[in-house]
């Protein structure tokens, strides 16, 4: 596991704290054409994912790892399909915990 | 104070003449003895020896008067007035059954020198071949005191001849009695006449065997037998014994029965052939086992199901119904097998029936909650006759409504009628019964004018029938009135009321109580808060106490009286594949198969020892042993049929054939591998059992379901939130709460931990928060807040009324639930929590918070059983408190 450049678990709200850093998040894909994919974060923010999607078709939920480009966009490096159902509430809570008082437990 | 005992009363009683209505004899109690009846230990009876200063006679005290003896009001030497009594011959002895008496003097020196009364003792000599009535009566007349006052008569005649011999001697010669019966209307004579069989009455010392030949021809005249309503005794002997006198006697002595029945109705002591006229109707309250014939007229208030049962003596069916009569007496009628079939369809709830020729048995109090010490057992010869015209004097239903506030003080398993407003109702859910069957359960809150509310649990069919109706009414925004007939009080979760099979529910009934309640509720009740005497139960059952594998051992689960039910999230790490099932007996017993192990007979048949039968084909049922493992450890568990099927996804029979018949090892391995290393949420039953003197912890899987990651995440998040929520707020809350020691401890519930709490504060701040929250939740109006402070000093383990939403345990709430805290301990601190040997904790911390002695934990406290609180079972209290406590010690 590469720990030299860990990706921070974020949701839409937390993304802006990590502009320029490597982040990972899960989005619900709304629309994907060419290099731009739009999706909804687990806390209902609209996010834009730049970079070409993987060769395989995206499922409803996708995890994206990449560098935070701005408050609302990420340059994707890796895409992982997370299936068509996903508990966004839990993931959102996880993001908050990972950036809150238990931050030290996370990379 | 000089006491005059009623002279000659014993003689009159013994002869069956003196009747309650016209005579209330004053007698002295010479002796009281407790009689042990064989049938039921709780059915105490007292035998009383009564004296009228001249004679002695045995009497039995009706059980409802037992309290007099127990309270000491009625004792040896007491002078009493019999206000209601019945003279019977029981096992050949004359016994006065005292239904009611007044104690005139509690203590008195023995009066006179009474002798055992031998009835018509010498008459036996004279009676041979002669109608005894004649001689005896004549003797009476001879005395010349036929003034119509039996007492005076007896007074003069009996003292002279204490054994009654006088009668005899005087009897036969003076045979002129018929001339003046009218002159002696109330006299003693006719009753003597009624005792032709005087030899029998000498039996006070006589043969103990009751002559079973009773219904023979000459018995009818034997006075005492039918006497329970015996004002009519005279009336009925006489017509039999001597026609000419009959008229005089019957009219001379007007019937004084309180039940106003014409005497001839009761006269049926004649030969069997004459016996067909209906016996007179008596009130249910007057039924007793010593009566031969009776008829009751009563309404069926409840009718049970025709139930099949199976016990060591075999199969059978039983059916019972409850009766209520116009005097408010109630009794249960039970019939078995063929008799049950005979009457089951005939009985309709609400109809009025005439019932006779049943036998009376002591009531089975564990099944029968009615206010009657007896129940009627119907036989095939019993008659049950429908009364076509409804008798409006018999109420439809009899309620004895008690305010909910009174339910609070009632004992577990007592029965109660309550009426209240349904303030909320929960959807029904299913619950596993001990015998493996499932039943439905629905709870609702009932409140009444006493300002209390109680949780009512509906079981089985009530959930869907009445429960659904109430749900609909509640959903439409109206709070229905609910009357519950015979609910059972339980002390599960504080006090609650549950239905039993014979309970009846009436929604928005049309009684005055219901209207009053409705009015109260509409005017004020709707807005007045009521204190619940039940602890609110959360949706989470007790099996949802989440534990880790190591906690099963470390917390000594299963070592208390009852099994522990826990949930463990673990992975199957090893499965014993050789013996995964057993051969089970498929014979149906009742509605379930026997399922005991059957043994191959060698001839292709399978033999079941329990059923004592052989069958051609057996059933295969899972009995899988496997290991489950989580991050704390691993343990062996056993899963049975249903669980095994669910986990394996194939029936035990199919898997057995696959492995042993088809020997398809590859496919078999595939099925096993599908289960192996899969994570399940196991509901476990943990109980320590003894196998050949060895204690073994038996862990049985009740339910295994694959872990739903989403649900599990939420569960963990919830735990984290609780953990987090308690941390920061702990200190201020604690400071505010600690001065009030009573409440401080409610949440956590141990005094012993208090001294060390400050030290533990930083590490275990969550405890303190728990206290604060515990106290708060008390103030919210849980049961605890009223009693918490009062009971705290007594109870030892405090806050018994608090319930934990997380584990369902008692004595804490979810915020400081030990199941969570110890879970945390496991995650963070490793094993430090565990295995603190008793007494090994250092210094002040080893004080037992139950007895406040040093050197042992409360769990090991020798005096613990005596000190535990009412509502917290020792095992639970000890374990939780002990466990939590130890953690604190470990924590700092």
Interface residues (C-beta under 8 A of the other chain):
Chain A: X87 X89 X90 X93 X94 X97 X101
Chain B: X709 X710 X713 X714 X717 X720 X724
